[in-house]
Amino acid sequence: MDWDADPDWEWHSAADDSPEQLMTLWQEAVARSRSAVAEALADGGLDRLARFTTSSGESPSLRRILVDLIEEYSRHIGHADLIRESVDGLTGEDPPG
């Protein structure tokens, strides 16, 4: 996919995408992310600073970026769990006995 062709693709592309296409997009994004992290780890480790600066002029370390991503991912997992609970009525991790 040409990501530059539509900067807002994520807001309207999924309606016409098949589950297989969405899974492929996700798998490709995961592969790109893993590759970028491996490259950064090889080039300075977790204390390596990003190549960009925040609006306050700081460059976060790879460690900070990864912790922020884990936090954001866990937040979305929690949202998905709330949606699932509203659909099936089950709470917690284990199915009923």
Biopython code that builds the backbone (N, CA, C, O; Angstrom):
import numpy as np
from Bio.PDB.StructureBuilder import StructureBuilder

atoms = [
    (1, "MET", "N", (0.841, -1.184, 0.000)),
    (1, "MET", "CA", (0.000, 0.000, 0.000)),
    (1, "MET", "C", (0.880, 1.239, 0.000)),
    (1, "MET", "O", (1.909, 1.277, 0.674)),
    (2, "ASP", "N", (0.475, 2.248, -0.755)),
    (2, "ASP", "CA", (1.188, 3.518, -0.789)),
    (2, "ASP", "C", (0.665, 4.397, 0.335)),
    (2, "ASP", "O", (-0.354, 5.070, 0.182)),
    (3, "TRP", "N", (1.377, 4.389, 1.489)),
    (3, "TRP", "CA", (0.921, 5.097, 2.687)),
    (3, "TRP", "C", (0.824, 6.593, 2.460)),
    (3, "TRP", "O", (0.015, 7.266, 3.099)),
    (4, "ASP", "N", (1.639, 7.123, 1.556)),
    (4, "ASP", "CA", (1.633, 8.561, 1.302)),
    (4, "ASP", "C", (0.460, 9.004, 0.435)),
    (4, "ASP", "O", (0.137, 10.191, 0.393)),
    (5, "ALA", "N", (-0.173, 8.076, -0.247)),
    (5, "ALA", "CA", (-1.268, 8.440, -1.148)),
    (5, "ALA", "C", (-2.475, 8.975, -0.398)),
    (5, "ALA", "O", (-3.200, 9.826, -0.914)),
    (6, "ASP", "N", (-2.698, 8.489, 0.808)),
    (6, "ASP", "CA", (-3.854, 8.928, 1.592)),
    (6, "ASP", "C", (-3.451, 8.979, 3.054)),
    (6, "ASP", "O", (-3.450, 7.946, 3.723)),
    (7, "PRO", "N", (-3.110, 10.153, 3.568)),
    (7, "PRO", "CA", (-2.643, 10.230, 4.950)),
    (7, "PRO", "C", (-3.704, 9.864, 5.984)),
    (7, "PRO", "O", (-3.367, 9.637, 7.147)),
    (8, "ASP", "N", (-4.954, 9.801, 5.599)),
    (8, "ASP", "CA", (-6.036, 9.440, 6.526)),
    (8, "ASP", "C", (-6.618, 8.059, 6.241)),
    (8, "ASP", "O", (-7.757, 7.778, 6.613)),
    (9, "TRP", "N", (-5.844, 7.198, 5.585)),
    (9, "TRP", "CA", (-6.361, 5.893, 5.168)),
    (9, "TRP", "C", (-6.950, 5.102, 6.323)),
    (9, "TRP", "O", (-7.948, 4.405, 6.140)),
    (10, "GLU", "N", (-6.349, 5.191, 7.526)),
    (10, "GLU", "CA", (-6.799, 4.354, 8.641)),
    (10, "GLU", "C", (-8.209, 4.700, 9.097)),
    (10, "GLU", "O", (-8.841, 3.900, 9.786)),
    (11, "TRP", "N", (-8.713, 5.867, 8.731)),
    (11, "TRP", "CA", (-10.046, 6.271, 9.173)),
    (11, "TRP", "C", (-11.150, 5.757, 8.258)),
    (11, "TRP", "O", (-12.322, 5.786, 8.633)),
    (12, "HIS", "N", (-10.797, 5.287, 7.069)),
    (12, "HIS", "CA", (-11.858, 4.829, 6.172)),
    (12, "HIS", "C", (-11.513, 3.606, 5.336)),
    (12, "HIS", "O", (-12.336, 3.179, 4.527)),
    (13, "SER", "N", (-10.346, 3.034, 5.496)),
    (13, "SER", "CA", (-9.964, 1.906, 4.648)),
    (13, "SER", "C", (-10.575, 0.586, 5.089)),
    (13, "SER", "O", (-10.869, -0.256, 4.241)),
    (14, "ALA", "N", (-10.776, 0.377, 6.378)),
    (14, "ALA", "CA", (-11.181, -0.944, 6.873)),
    (14, "ALA", "C", (-12.575, -1.360, 6.429)),
    (14, "ALA", "O", (-12.870, -2.554, 6.385)),
    (15, "ALA", "N", (-13.418, -0.428, 6.107)),
    (15, "ALA", "CA", (-14.786, -0.776, 5.715)),
    (15, "ALA", "C", (-14.815, -1.682, 4.495)),
    (15, "ALA", "O", (-15.696, -2.535, 4.382)),
    (16, "ASP", "N", (-13.879, -1.514, 3.592)),
    (16, "ASP", "CA", (-13.864, -2.314, 2.363)),
    (16, "ASP", "C", (-12.798, -3.407, 2.368)),
    (16, "ASP", "O", (-12.669, -4.151, 1.396)),
    (17, "ASP", "N", (-12.040, -3.509, 3.450)),
    (17, "ASP", "CA", (-10.977, -4.511, 3.528)),
    (17, "ASP", "C", (-11.499, -5.810, 4.119)),
    (17, "ASP", "O", (-12.306, -5.815, 5.049)),
    (18, "SER", "N", (-11.020, -6.902, 3.559)),
    (18, "SER", "CA", (-11.392, -8.210, 4.088)),
    (18, "SER", "C", (-10.603, -8.468, 5.371)),
    (18, "SER", "O", (-9.588, -7.815, 5.615)),
    (19, "PRO", "N", (-11.057, -9.410, 6.187)),
    (19, "PRO", "CA", (-10.262, -9.775, 7.367)),
    (19, "PRO", "C", (-8.837, -10.203, 7.004)),
    (19, "PRO", "O", (-7.890, -9.916, 7.737)),
    (20, "GLU", "N", (-8.695, -10.881, 5.884)),
    (20, "GLU", "CA", (-7.370, -11.321, 5.456)),
    (20, "GLU", "C", (-6.481, -10.121, 5.115)),
    (20, "GLU", "O", (-5.299, -10.101, 5.456)),
    (21, "GLN", "N", (-7.062, -9.118, 4.436)),
    (21, "GLN", "CA", (-6.292, -7.917, 4.108)),
    (21, "GLN", "C", (-5.879, -7.177, 5.383)),
    (21, "GLN", "O", (-4.750, -6.699, 5.496)),
    (22, "LEU", "N", (-6.798, -7.091, 6.330)),
    (22, "LEU", "CA", (-6.486, -6.404, 7.588)),
    (22, "LEU", "C", (-5.408, -7.143, 8.357)),
    (22, "LEU", "O", (-4.523, -6.517, 8.939)),
    (23, "MET", "N", (-5.468, -8.460, 8.366)),
    (23, "MET", "CA", (-4.444, -9.248, 9.050)),
    (23, "MET", "C", (-3.089, -9.049, 8.373)),
    (23, "MET", "O", (-2.066, -8.938, 9.049)),
    (24, "THR", "N", (-3.080, -9.004, 7.049)),
    (24, "THR", "CA", (-1.836, -8.771, 6.313)),
    (24, "THR", "C", (-1.263, -7.396, 6.630)),
    (24, "THR", "O", (-0.058, -7.267, 6.847)),
    (25, "LEU", "N", (-2.108, -6.364, 6.661)),
    (25, "LEU", "CA", (-1.648, -5.020, 7.015)),
    (25, "LEU", "C", (-1.023, -5.018, 8.404)),
    (25, "LEU", "O", (0.033, -4.423, 8.617)),
    (26, "TRP", "N", (-1.680, -5.685, 9.342)),
    (26, "TRP", "CA", (-1.172, -5.739, 10.714)),
    (26, "TRP", "C", (0.160, -6.480, 10.762)),
    (26, "TRP", "O", (1.105, -6.015, 11.398)),
    (27, "GLN", "N", (0.241, -7.638, 10.088)),
    (27, "GLN", "CA", (1.469, -8.427, 10.092)),
    (27, "GLN", "C", (2.630, -7.651, 9.470)),
    (27, "GLN", "O", (3.761, -7.733, 9.949)),
    (28, "GLU", "N", (2.353, -6.905, 8.411)),
    (28, "GLU", "CA", (3.394, -6.096, 7.776)),
    (28, "GLU", "C", (3.850, -4.975, 8.711)),
    (28, "GLU", "O", (5.041, -4.675, 8.788)),
    (29, "ALA", "N", (2.912, -4.363, 9.413)),
    (29, "ALA", "CA", (3.266, -3.302, 10.366)),
    (29, "ALA", "C", (4.111, -3.869, 11.506)),
    (29, "ALA", "O", (5.079, -3.239, 11.934)),
    (30, "VAL", "N", (3.753, -5.045, 11.996)),
    (30, "VAL", "CA", (4.523, -5.692, 13.058)),
    (30, "VAL", "C", (5.937, -5.989, 12.565)),
    (30, "VAL", "O", (6.905, -5.756, 13.289)),
    (31, "ALA", "N", (6.065, -6.495, 11.354)),
    (31, "ALA", "CA", (7.390, -6.812, 10.807)),
    (31, "ALA", "C", (8.241, -5.551, 10.679)),
    (31, "ALA", "O", (9.426, -5.566, 11.013)),
    (32, "ARG", "N", (7.643, -4.456, 10.197)),
    (32, "ARG", "CA", (8.387, -3.197, 10.086)),
    (32, "ARG", "C", (8.827, -2.705, 11.463)),
    (32, "ARG", "O", (9.956, -2.243, 11.628)),
    (33, "SER", "N", (7.944, -2.804, 12.443)),
    (33, "SER", "CA", (8.267, -2.350, 13.795)),
    (33, "SER", "C", (9.384, -3.188, 14.400)),
    (33, "SER", "O", (10.316, -2.650, 14.998)),
    (34, "ARG", "N", (9.293, -4.488, 14.248)),
    (34, "ARG", "CA", (10.338, -5.363, 14.798)),
    (34, "ARG", "C", (11.684, -5.085, 14.151)),
    (34, "ARG", "O", (12.719, -5.093, 14.818)),
    (35, "SER", "N", (11.664, -4.843, 12.869)),
    (35, "SER", "CA", (12.896, -4.538, 12.148)),
    (35, "SER", "C", (13.498, -3.218, 12.641)),
    (35, "SER", "O", (14.708, -3.123, 12.846)),
    (36, "ALA", "N", (12.655, -2.208, 12.830)),
    (36, "ALA", "CA", (13.132, -0.906, 13.304)),
    (36, "ALA", "C", (13.700, -1.014, 14.714)),
    (36, "ALA", "O", (14.731, -0.408, 15.010)),
    (37, "VAL", "N", (13.048, -1.771, 15.585)),
    (37, "VAL", "CA", (13.540, -1.942, 16.952)),
    (37, "VAL", "C", (14.864, -2.710, 16.937)),
    (37, "VAL", "O", (15.799, -2.340, 17.648)),
    (38, "ALA", "N", (14.952, -3.758, 16.148)),
    (38, "ALA", "CA", (16.205, -4.531, 16.063)),
    (38, "ALA", "C", (17.346, -3.652, 15.572)),
    (38, "ALA", "O", (18.461, -3.734, 16.087)),
    (39, "GLU", "N", (17.071, -2.814, 14.583)),
    (39, "GLU", "CA", (18.094, -1.907, 14.057)),
    (39, "GLU", "C", (18.539, -0.914, 15.133)),
    (39, "GLU", "O", (19.733, -0.663, 15.296)),
    (40, "ALA", "N", (17.581, -0.355, 15.862)),
    (40, "ALA", "CA", (17.911, 0.608, 16.916)),
    (40, "ALA", "C", (18.672, -0.065, 18.053)),
    (40, "ALA", "O", (19.609, 0.518, 18.597)),
    (41, "LEU", "N", (18.283, -1.280, 18.416)),
    (41, "LEU", "CA", (18.992, -2.003, 19.474)),
    (41, "LEU", "C", (20.438, -2.274, 19.074)),
    (41, "LEU", "O", (21.352, -2.165, 19.891)),
    (42, "ALA", "N", (20.628, -2.627, 17.806)),
    (42, "ALA", "CA", (21.980, -2.905, 17.321)),
    (42, "ALA", "C", (22.818, -1.634, 17.241)),
    (42, "ALA", "O", (24.048, -1.690, 17.245)),
    (43, "ASP", "N", (22.146, -0.497, 17.169)),
    (43, "ASP", "CA", (22.842, 0.787, 17.011)),
    (43, "ASP", "C", (22.706, 1.649, 18.265)),
    (43, "ASP", "O", (22.369, 2.829, 18.172)),
    (44, "GLY", "N", (22.967, 1.067, 19.434)),
    (44, "GLY", "CA", (22.970, 1.879, 20.636)),
    (44, "GLY", "C", (22.153, 1.340, 21.785)),
    (44, "GLY", "O", (22.245, 1.867, 22.894)),
    (45, "GLY", "N", (21.359, 0.312, 21.565)),
    (45, "GLY", "CA", (20.601, -0.296, 22.654)),
    (45, "GLY", "C", (19.430, 0.553, 23.125)),
    (45, "GLY", "O", (18.998, 1.483, 22.444)),
    (46, "LEU", "N", (18.934, 0.215, 24.288)),
    (46, "LEU", "CA", (17.734, 0.860, 24.820)),
    (46, "LEU", "C", (17.950, 2.326, 25.178)),
    (46, "LEU", "O", (16.990, 3.093, 25.260)),
    (47, "ASP", "N", (19.187, 2.715, 25.389)),
    (47, "ASP", "CA", (19.463, 4.115, 25.732)),
    (47, "ASP", "C", (19.692, 4.993, 24.501)),
    (47, "ASP", "O", (19.933, 6.193, 24.626)),
    (48, "ARG", "N", (19.616, 4.394, 23.321)),
    (48, "ARG", "CA", (19.776, 5.154, 22.071)),
    (48, "ARG", "C", (18.672, 6.196, 21.984)),
    (48, "ARG", "O", (17.509, 5.900, 22.255)),
    (49, "LEU", "N", (19.034, 7.400, 21.612)),
    (49, "LEU", "CA", (18.044, 8.470, 21.484)),
    (49, "LEU", "C", (17.415, 8.452, 20.100)),
    (49, "LEU", "O", (18.053, 8.078, 19.116)),
    (50, "ALA", "N", (16.164, 8.859, 20.042)),
    (50, "ALA", "CA", (15.442, 8.918, 18.778)),
    (50, "ALA", "C", (16.054, 9.976, 17.868)),
    (50, "ALA", "O", (16.773, 10.865, 18.325)),
    (51, "ARG", "N", (15.765, 9.870, 16.599)),
    (51, "ARG", "CA", (16.272, 10.831, 15.622)),
    (51, "ARG", "C", (15.358, 12.045, 15.495)),
    (51, "ARG", "O", (15.588, 12.899, 14.638)),
    (52, "PHE", "N", (14.358, 12.135, 16.308)),
    (52, "PHE", "CA", (13.460, 13.286, 16.285)),
    (52, "PHE", "C", (13.443, 13.932, 17.655)),
    (52, "PHE", "O", (13.863, 13.337, 18.647)),
    (53, "THR", "N", (12.959, 15.140, 17.691)),
    (53, "THR", "CA", (12.832, 15.833, 18.965)),
    (53, "THR", "C", (11.372, 16.191, 19.194)),
    (53, "THR", "O", (10.624, 16.445, 18.250)),
    (54, "THR", "N", (10.986, 16.207, 20.439)),
    (54, "THR", "CA", (9.624, 16.587, 20.810)),
    (54, "THR", "C", (9.481, 18.099, 20.706)),
    (54, "THR", "O", (10.457, 18.804, 20.446)),
    (55, "SER", "N", (8.285, 18.588, 20.905)),
    (55, "SER", "CA", (8.061, 20.032, 20.838)),
    (55, "SER", "C", (8.836, 20.766, 21.926)),
    (55, "SER", "O", (9.086, 21.966, 21.806)),
    (56, "SER", "N", (9.218, 20.056, 22.986)),
    (56, "SER", "CA", (10.011, 20.674, 24.049)),
    (56, "SER", "C", (11.521, 20.525, 23.806)),
    (56, "SER", "O", (12.331, 20.912, 24.649)),
    (57, "GLY", "N", (11.888, 19.964, 22.653)),
    (57, "GLY", "CA", (13.290, 19.854, 22.288)),
    (57, "GLY", "C", (14.004, 18.615, 22.791)),
    (57, "GLY", "O", (15.227, 18.526, 22.677)),
    (58, "GLU", "N", (13.278, 17.660, 23.342)),
    (58, "GLU", "CA", (13.890, 16.434, 23.869)),
    (58, "GLU", "C", (13.804, 15.299, 22.847)),
    (58, "GLU", "O", (12.892, 15.254, 22.022)),
    (59, "SER", "N", (14.753, 14.406, 22.920)),
    (59, "SER", "CA", (14.733, 13.187, 22.111)),
    (59, "SER", "C", (14.565, 12.006, 23.059)),
    (59, "SER", "O", (15.448, 11.743, 23.875)),
    (60, "PRO", "N", (13.449, 11.291, 22.965)),
    (60, "PRO", "CA", (13.244, 10.165, 23.877)),
    (60, "PRO", "C", (14.170, 9.000, 23.528)),
    (60, "PRO", "O", (14.583, 8.833, 22.380)),
    (61, "SER", "N", (14.480, 8.209, 24.537)),
    (61, "SER", "CA", (15.291, 7.008, 24.312)),
    (61, "SER", "C", (14.400, 5.908, 23.750)),
    (61, "SER", "O", (13.174, 5.977, 23.838)),
    (62, "LEU", "N", (15.032, 4.898, 23.175)),
    (62, "LEU", "CA", (14.296, 3.740, 22.680)),
    (62, "LEU", "C", (13.529, 3.090, 23.832)),
    (62, "LEU", "O", (12.395, 2.644, 23.655)),
    (63, "ARG", "N", (14.146, 3.039, 25.000)),
    (63, "ARG", "CA", (13.477, 2.474, 26.183)),
    (63, "ARG", "C", (12.156, 3.210, 26.445)),
    (63, "ARG", "O", (11.125, 2.570, 26.647)),
    (64, "ARG", "N", (12.180, 4.536, 26.443)),
    (64, "ARG", "CA", (10.987, 5.338, 26.710)),
    (64, "ARG", "C", (9.917, 5.095, 25.638)),
    (64, "ARG", "O", (8.734, 4.964, 25.953)),
    (65, "ILE", "N", (10.335, 5.037, 24.391)),
    (65, "ILE", "CA", (9.395, 4.799, 23.297)),
    (65, "ILE", "C", (8.723, 3.441, 23.462)),
    (65, "ILE", "O", (7.506, 3.329, 23.312)),
    (66, "LEU", "N", (9.509, 2.405, 23.771)),
    (66, "LEU", "CA", (8.945, 1.060, 23.919)),
    (66, "LEU", "C", (8.001, 0.972, 25.119)),
    (66, "LEU", "O", (6.947, 0.343, 25.032)),
    (67, "VAL", "N", (8.372, 1.595, 26.232)),
    (67, "VAL", "CA", (7.490, 1.589, 27.403)),
    (67, "VAL", "C", (6.169, 2.299, 27.062)),
    (67, "VAL", "O", (5.096, 1.820, 27.429)),
    (68, "ASP", "N", (6.250, 3.436, 26.363)),
    (68, "ASP", "CA", (5.034, 4.153, 25.969)),
    (68, "ASP", "C", (4.164, 3.304, 25.045)),
    (68, "ASP", "O", (2.940, 3.301, 25.170)),
    (69, "LEU", "N", (4.798, 2.586, 24.119)),
    (69, "LEU", "CA", (4.033, 1.735, 23.207)),
    (69, "LEU", "C", (3.368, 0.575, 23.938)),
    (69, "LEU", "O", (2.225, 0.227, 23.639)),
    (70, "ILE", "N", (4.070, -0.021, 24.890)),
    (70, "ILE", "CA", (3.485, -1.104, 25.683)),
    (70, "ILE", "C", (2.284, -0.585, 26.465)),
    (70, "ILE", "O", (1.245, -1.242, 26.529)),
    (71, "GLU", "N", (2.432, 0.594, 27.056)),
    (71, "GLU", "CA", (1.333, 1.191, 27.810)),
    (71, "GLU", "C", (0.132, 1.459, 26.907)),
    (71, "GLU", "O", (-1.003, 1.155, 27.274)),
    (72, "GLU", "N", (0.376, 2.022, 25.742)),
    (72, "GLU", "CA", (-0.721, 2.328, 24.810)),
    (72, "GLU", "C", (-1.391, 1.046, 24.316)),
    (72, "GLU", "O", (-2.616, 0.974, 24.228)),
    (73, "TYR", "N", (-0.581, 0.035, 23.995)),
    (73, "TYR", "CA", (-1.127, -1.237, 23.526)),
    (73, "TYR", "C", (-1.997, -1.875, 24.611)),
    (73, "TYR", "O", (-3.078, -2.387, 24.319)),
    (74, "SER", "N", (-1.534, -1.845, 25.845)),
    (74, "SER", "CA", (-2.310, -2.450, 26.935)),
    (74, "SER", "C", (-3.614, -1.688, 27.154)),
    (74, "SER", "O", (-4.630, -2.289, 27.504)),
    (75, "ARG", "N", (-3.594, -0.392, 26.955)),
    (75, "ARG", "CA", (-4.823, 0.397, 27.082)),
    (75, "ARG", "C", (-5.854, -0.059, 26.038)),
    (75, "ARG", "O", (-7.036, -0.207, 26.351)),
    (76, "HIS", "N", (-5.403, -0.277, 24.807)),
    (76, "HIS", "CA", (-6.320, -0.723, 23.761)),
    (76, "HIS", "C", (-6.809, -2.144, 23.993)),
    (76, "HIS", "O", (-7.959, -2.465, 23.693)),
    (77, "ILE", "N", (-5.942, -2.991, 24.525)),
    (77, "ILE", "CA", (-6.358, -4.348, 24.867)),
    (77, "ILE", "C", (-7.483, -4.282, 25.895)),
    (77, "ILE", "O", (-8.462, -5.021, 25.798)),
    (78, "GLY", "N", (-7.343, -3.404, 26.871)),
    (78, "GLY", "CA", (-8.393, -3.225, 27.876)),
    (78, "GLY", "C", (-9.706, -2.780, 27.259)),
    (78, "GLY", "O", (-10.774, -3.246, 27.657)),
    (79, "HIS", "N", (-9.630, -1.877, 26.286)),
    (79, "HIS", "CA", (-10.848, -1.432, 25.604)),
    (79, "HIS", "C", (-11.503, -2.596, 24.865)),
    (79, "HIS", "O", (-12.721, -2.766, 24.912)),
    (80, "ALA", "N", (-10.694, -3.386, 24.191)),
    (80, "ALA", "CA", (-11.230, -4.536, 23.453)),
    (80, "ALA", "C", (-11.881, -5.526, 24.413)),
    (80, "ALA", "O", (-12.908, -6.120, 24.086)),
    (81, "ASP", "N", (-11.296, -5.708, 25.591)),
    (81, "ASP", "CA", (-11.865, -6.620, 26.578)),
    (81, "ASP", "C", (-13.221, -6.117, 27.065)),
    (81, "ASP", "O", (-14.142, -6.909, 27.262)),
    (82, "LEU", "N", (-13.348, -4.808, 27.258)),
    (82, "LEU", "CA", (-14.646, -4.244, 27.664)),
    (82, "LEU", "C", (-15.707, -4.480, 26.598)),
    (82, "LEU", "O", (-16.854, -4.790, 26.920)),
    (83, "ILE", "N", (-15.334, -4.338, 25.339)),
    (83, "ILE", "CA", (-16.283, -4.592, 24.246)),
    (83, "ILE", "C", (-16.682, -6.062, 24.246)),
    (83, "ILE", "O", (-17.863, -6.387, 24.128)),
    (84, "ARG", "N", (-15.694, -6.953, 24.378)),
    (84, "ARG", "CA", (-16.003, -8.384, 24.399)),
    (84, "ARG", "C", (-16.919, -8.714, 25.561)),
    (84, "ARG", "O", (-17.884, -9.460, 25.393)),
    (85, "GLU", "N", (-16.634, -8.172, 26.739)),
    (85, "GLU", "CA", (-17.487, -8.437, 27.904)),
    (85, "GLU", "C", (-18.912, -7.961, 27.666)),
    (85, "GLU", "O", (-19.860, -8.603, 28.116)),
    (86, "SER", "N", (-19.078, -6.846, 26.966)),
    (86, "SER", "CA", (-20.430, -6.354, 26.703)),
    (86, "SER", "C", (-21.167, -7.254, 25.714)),
    (86, "SER", "O", (-22.397, -7.273, 25.692)),
    (87, "VAL", "N", (-20.429, -7.993, 24.904)),
    (87, "VAL", "CA", (-21.047, -8.897, 23.922)),
    (87, "VAL", "C", (-21.374, -10.241, 24.552)),
    (87, "VAL", "O", (-22.498, -10.724, 24.418)),
    (88, "ASP", "N", (-20.405, -10.859, 25.244)),
    (88, "ASP", "CA", (-20.632, -12.215, 25.747)),
    (88, "ASP", "C", (-20.986, -12.275, 27.230)),
    (88, "ASP", "O", (-21.345, -13.340, 27.733)),
    (89, "GLY", "N", (-20.891, -11.148, 27.938)),
    (89, "GLY", "CA", (-21.276, -11.121, 29.341)),
    (89, "GLY", "C", (-20.282, -11.761, 30.292)),
    (89, "GLY", "O", (-20.508, -11.766, 31.502)),
    (90, "LEU", "N", (-19.191, -12.299, 29.776)),
    (90, "LEU", "CA", (-18.199, -12.948, 30.625)),
    (90, "LEU", "C", (-17.156, -11.936, 31.082)),
    (90, "LEU", "O", (-16.807, -11.021, 30.336)),
    (91, "THR", "N", (-16.661, -12.095, 32.297)),
    (91, "THR", "CA", (-15.594, -11.248, 32.797)),
    (91, "THR", "C", (-14.432, -12.119, 33.222)),
    (91, "THR", "O", (-14.598, -13.317, 33.451)),
    (92, "GLY", "N", (-13.266, -11.529, 33.326)),
    (92, "GLY", "CA", (-12.089, -12.273, 33.753)),
    (92, "GLY", "C", (-11.450, -13.022, 32.608)),
    (92, "GLY", "O", (-11.825, -12.857, 31.447)),
    (93, "GLU", "N", (-10.474, -13.852, 32.952)),
    (93, "GLU", "CA", (-9.695, -14.552, 31.949)),
    (93, "GLU", "C", (-10.197, -15.952, 31.636)),
    (93, "GLU", "O", (-9.994, -16.450, 30.529)),
    (94, "ASP", "N", (-10.851, -16.592, 32.601)),
    (94, "ASP", "CA", (-11.236, -17.997, 32.418)),
    (94, "ASP", "C", (-12.693, -18.124, 32.020)),
    (94, "ASP", "O", (-13.539, -17.383, 32.520)),
    (95, "PRO", "N", (-13.001, -19.064, 31.116)),
    (95, "PRO", "CA", (-14.402, -19.317, 30.789)),
    (95, "PRO", "C", (-15.102, -19.985, 31.977)),
    (95, "PRO", "O", (-14.455, -20.584, 32.836)),
    (96, "PRO", "N", (-16.410, -19.873, 32.009)),
    (96, "PRO", "CA", (-17.120, -20.492, 33.120)),
    (96, "PRO", "C", (-16.906, -22.013, 33.145)),
    (96, "PRO", "O", (-16.731, -22.637, 32.098)),
    (97, "GLY", "N", (-16.921, -22.598, 34.342)),
    (97, "GLY", "CA", (-16.681, -24.039, 34.520)),
    (97, "GLY", "C", (-17.804, -24.903, 34.044)),
    (97, "GLY", "O", (-17.724, -26.128, 34.139)),
]
sb = StructureBuilder()
sb.init_structure("model")
sb.init_model(0)
sb.init_chain("A")
sb.init_seg("    ")
for serial, (resi, resn, name, xyz) in enumerate(atoms, 1):
    if name == "N":
        sb.init_residue(resn, " ", resi, " ")
    sb.init_atom(name, np.array(xyz, "f"), 0.0, 1.0, " ", f" {name:<3s}", serial, name[0])
structure = sb.get_structure()
